[in-house]
Amino acid sequence: MIDQFHMWASFGVIFLAMVAYATERISIEITSLLVLVVLLLLFSLLPLVDAEGVGLLDSGDILAGFGNPALITIMALLVMAQGLFQSGALEKIIEQASRRATRRADIAILVVLLGAMVSSAFLNNTPVVLMTIPILVAMAARANIKAGPYMMSLSFITILGGMLTLIGSSTNLLVADTAARLGMAQLQFFDQTVPGLVMMGVGSLYVLFLMPRILGVREDGEAEPDTDSGRQFIIELRLRHGDPLVGAQMAAGFLPALSGMTLQIVETGSQKLLPPFDDHTLKAGDKLFIAATRREIGDALALKEHPLRQHLLRQVPGAEDGDEDLMLAELVIAPGSRIADRAIGQTGFTHTTDCLIIGLQRRSRMLRHEMSDVRLVAGDVLLVIGQQSAVEGLRHNRDTLLLQWSARELPRFEKAGLARLIFVATVLAAVVNIVPIVVAALVGAVAMVMSGVLNVRQATRGFDLRIYVVVTAALAMAQAMLVTGGAGFVADNFLALFEGAAPAVILSAFFLLCAVITNILSNNATAVLFTPLAISLSSSLNVDPMAFILAVIFAANCSFATPIAYQTNLLVMTPGNFRFTDFMRAGIPLIVLLWATYSLFAPWYFGL
């Protein structure tokens, strides 16, 4: 059934939405909410009814996306990813990858992307992308290159990897289920693997080697913060009776308990000892001057048994073992600051801000006297620690400038193993189909909170409002097109142009139509719409239906031209600093390439 008015009105809403998304005159979130409001008003004030007066599309149908299982799954997986990041569960992987990137960044990043591609053949793409984003960011930072262009490569290459097996994408499963309900034989796990390998091989060459050149480095983009520049801070420790370092013996200037940090000076009594410290044994009253990067300090403070944590945290207002919500941040002494030209010990900084100064860096000069006596000057960089609320309050401090990118919560490494266990159990439960993936993801997200890996505030931070409203709006537009007959109208008129043509030509046109529609609606909506049409066409042409069914699978996975076409595109949009048009520039050539590949390969493979 086609309702002309509602169909063309829906086309108008979709067209205006695509223009708004592309121009970004208003935010993507506001555009998505406006789409929902316009559709609600349209079908409420001018209802679409059948011959018996029954409404075909009401507000519940338009807003159904808010409760869509796939969308809930994405949100739950984002919460789980927050747990992995918060617990530092990926730190070892990131560190190993970063070290390799220092030696040969291009090869290391290529290996990571290929690993993500293979993983996506057996795992849901979303957690694969979420796990890989921080690895690529760390590798790029260590190699002093931009990570942005690789973010889109990550999304696209996991989509290509998802073409290999039946469980590689929800689209694949949806096509198989729809075809089985229409009387076709059930697709097997590897039925699509051979043509999938061809599609993936051609597409990955473009994604890995040509697409980064097309994207380039956006000059007007936001600069990527130097999250670990190697800048060293000087930390001062005064040992007291009972400190874990008391009694420790140094050998050749190395102190095992401070592994990774550099011990610069030891003051014992009236003496100042310099490396190698002549096998000095530390005792109460000694002062240690240590040089370390912010990453090294953060890692040390995250370990309950580390001497640096035990020494410093007892001085932080409000910090208690087992109940920390602490952040590290860097501050710059502002010009004209009231605390400039005053010794640190005289500033009253901890009393007025509830944050503790633990490190100082001054134009790469090494300070060789007690930190509390150091007079601050404009431009000094302070490393501070405090409760999250206290650190966030520094934004309003006129004496210092908070470096926003540096404010990070301390990872809780003691929860890392538990976080990995919950994530692996969730993935396995979904892969072997013990429970539906939405159930597994929700249970995993709740387990992250109940086990203490995350608190409620941290869990809500993992909830991405942009993804939630954009996907909901896309599902609403897809539903409007399906119910009003608009999608069938487009398909029927397009294919009518090829009436009487050879099966290979019709198959090629059919693939292209699917690929275009999947970037306007969604991959799942395209799968539902075009699978019955694929079976009908193959029957009328008397050819192997698998050629058309796989065309739906591969074309519906060609979600490259818009960020709303697939959830992993949305995930990499912010870290890659991409615009809507960036996806069109890089994605449309890939769609054309895959269309040409299938148009040439499928007729030979299926004997058309």
DALINGI-V538242 format. One record per helix or strand of 3 or more residues. SS is the DSSP state (hx for helix, st for strand). FROM is the first residue (numbers start at 0). TO is the last residue. If there is no record, write none. Layout:
SS;FROM;TO
SS;FROM;TO
This chain:
hx;3;22
hx;27;44
hx;58;61
hx;63;66
hx;68;85
hx;90;102
hx;104;118
hx;124;142
hx;147;160
hx;165;167
hx;169;180
hx;192;214
st;231;237
hx;255;257
st;261;267
st;270;273
hx;276;278
st;286;292
hx;293;300
hx;306;314
st;325;332
hx;343;345
hx;348;352
st;354;361
hx;370;372
st;380;386
hx;387;395
st;399;401
hx;403;405
hx;412;430
hx;436;449
hx;455;460
hx;464;483
hx;485;495
hx;502;519
hx;522;540
hx;544;555
hx;562;564
hx;566;574
hx;579;605
